[in-house]
Amino acid sequence: MVLRDPPTRTDAALVLGGDPYYERTGHAVRLLKEGWVKRLIFCGGEPGPGDHAQSLMQHARELGAPDEAFLIEDRSHSTRESVEFARSILRENDIHSLTLVTSPFHQRRAFLAARKSFGAEVTIVNSPADPSVWKQDGWWRDWWSTKAVFFEYVKLAYYFCRGWV
């Protein structure tokens, strides 16, 4: 079951890297334009389009999001690092409520890691982007989707063992 909360106004959207088709970015920009979020925090330090915060920010700019809405975390190389490194950005910018934007199959692990990192200081709303390559209904019929879910559960188990969620 995908974690998805009703739309709620928050201080910012935290957009995780690993977004090669910029679906997460597009979803976050829509939230901004519709008034659900005030800021966009882009995470990712991996090189390449969709994996680096700068590329996510550039795409958001192309979609019409204003520069003053952007905050950047560009050192992370994992979900855990993204939320850990974003914590100081939240404090520095007085952000107490957050819309978490990632892919549906990744939402649970990202939420648990964010909740562990941010604690009770930050209210988290789950708002996964609907990717074109993965659908909740019938995911097991598609090889790519099955693989994505399998590896996500392996990573979730690893995060539990490490105490990161």
Buried (B, 14 or more C-beta within 10 A) or exposed (E): EBBBBEBEEBBBBBBBBBBBBBBBBBBBBBBBBEEBBBBBBBBBBBEEBBBBBEBBBBBBBEBEBEEEBBBBBBEBEBBBBBBBBBBEBBEEEEBEBBBBBBBBBBBBBBBBBBBBBBEEEBEBBBBBBEBEEBEBEEBEEEEEBEEBBEEBEEBBEEBEEEEBB
